[in-house]
Amino acid sequence: MTSPASGDSTSPPACAVPARFAGQEISRLPVTQKVVALTFDAGANADGVHSIRTTLRAKSAKATFFLTGAFANRFRRKTARIGAEHLVGNHTNTHPDLTTLTDAQVVAEVTTAQARILQRSGQDPRRFLRFPFGARNQHLVHLVNGLCYVPFRWTVDTLGWKGTSGGMTVRKVVDRVLAAATPGEIVLMHVGSNPDDHSTLDADALPQVIDRLRARGYSFVRLSKVMGAAP
């Protein structure tokens, strides 16, 4: 299968993090163009995947999905479809707080997820990683650099994951994204539903997010743009 962002996904990238990104966690793309990177974390469940994929396809918008290895292994067909359409990154295997683990445990979390994501999505996720819960320290950044990953944070968290039971609404999700709009904005969304109220606010808000950002002159890119690959 061919990666939508680069070449033959069966050929792993040379394991070297670009020098300009070594020791860094990227929270905004270093660009001046009015582009936004929509990113989706996938771990607990896949309740919003179909809606998100449908919206992205209908609106011809590009995105990046950070998958856990457990998600890739459990939702195999959905993972394959995501991999065929969008850029895929590594969100560890079981979504632990990596700051509480030994180096060996961190390496196992990342490499196990890497193998599962490659097998199920057809893409090698190396170069693109998001720390679970955003929990990290400088040692972890350097550790994952050594595994061929650049960690990506976010410019804005929509907080859609809080669900309606947590006081969020579609309008609030959209407003948070628009309030943070800036060239290179990285938007954090989730594919799963809230476990308490089963809402999928990020999926529900996505059509408005795309339309409202486009109305402001923004277009959408994958995180691979920061590496110099096709957007």
ZIGI-V323844 format. One record per residue. RES is the residue in one small letter. PSI is psi in degrees with one decimal (* if undefined). Layout:
res: <RES RES>
psi: <PSI PSI>
//
This chain:
res: <m t s p a s g d s t s p p a c a v p a r f a g q e i s r l p v t q k v v a l t f d a g a n a d g v h s i r t t l r a k s a k a t f f l t g a f a n r f r r k t a r i g a e h l v g n h t n t h p d l t t l t d a q v v a e v t t a q a r i l q r s g q d p r r f l r f p f g a r n q h l v h l v n g l c y v p f r w t v d t l g w k g t s g g m t v r k v v d r v l a a a t p g e i v l m h v g s n p d d h s t l d a d a l p q v i d r l r a r g y s f v r l s k v m g a a p>
psi: <142.0 131.8 138.9 -12.3 -21.5 -141.5 -140.1 116.2 -14.4 -10.6 105.5 149.7 153.4 129.7 78.4 123.2 131.9 135.3 -35.3 -14.5 -4.4 132.2 8.3 151.6 124.5 122.4 -8.8 138.1 135.1 70.6 162.2 -14.5 155.0 78.4 151.2 140.2 110.8 124.8 143.6 124.4 137.8 116.6 -68.1 -48.9 174.0 26.1 -28.7 1.2 -48.0 -46.0 -43.3 -46.7 -41.1 -44.4 -46.8 -40.5 -45.3 -32.7 7.4 47.4 138.8 152.1 169.9 134.8 126.0 112.9 142.8 156.7 -36.3 -40.6 -47.8 -36.6 -33.2 -42.2 71.5 -45.0 -42.9 -39.5 -42.2 -39.8 -40.0 -45.5 -28.3 -19.8 -25.3 168.6 141.0 136.5 176.2 129.3 26.4 176.6 -48.2 9.4 48.4 167.0 106.2 -20.5 -12.7 -0.7 160.5 164.8 -41.8 -38.9 -38.3 -46.9 -42.0 -41.2 -44.6 -45.6 -32.6 -44.8 -42.5 -46.7 -41.7 -41.1 -43.1 -44.6 -41.1 -29.8 -20.0 1.6 139.1 117.8 -3.1 145.8 -24.8 114.9 144.1 129.5 133.8 136.4 3.3 11.3 121.2 169.8 175.7 -32.5 -42.7 -37.7 -46.7 -35.2 -46.0 -27.9 -41.3 -16.7 10.3 31.6 140.5 124.1 134.9 125.5 -132.1 156.4 -38.7 136.6 122.1 -23.6 15.2 -26.2 -20.6 -22.3 177.0 -29.6 -19.4 12.7 7.4 156.1 168.5 -44.1 -41.5 -37.9 -49.8 -44.3 -37.1 -42.4 -45.2 -36.4 -27.6 3.4 126.9 153.5 126.4 7.9 133.5 118.9 126.2 120.5 172.5 146.8 -18.9 169.3 157.9 132.5 -20.1 -43.3 -4.6 19.9 152.5 66.9 -37.1 -43.5 -41.1 -33.8 -17.7 -44.8 -42.6 -38.7 -48.4 -48.2 -42.7 -38.3 -40.9 -36.7 -22.8 4.2 11.9 148.9 175.4 136.1 157.9 162.5 -16.7 -18.9 -34.5 -21.8 -0.2 4.2 175.6 141.8 *>
//
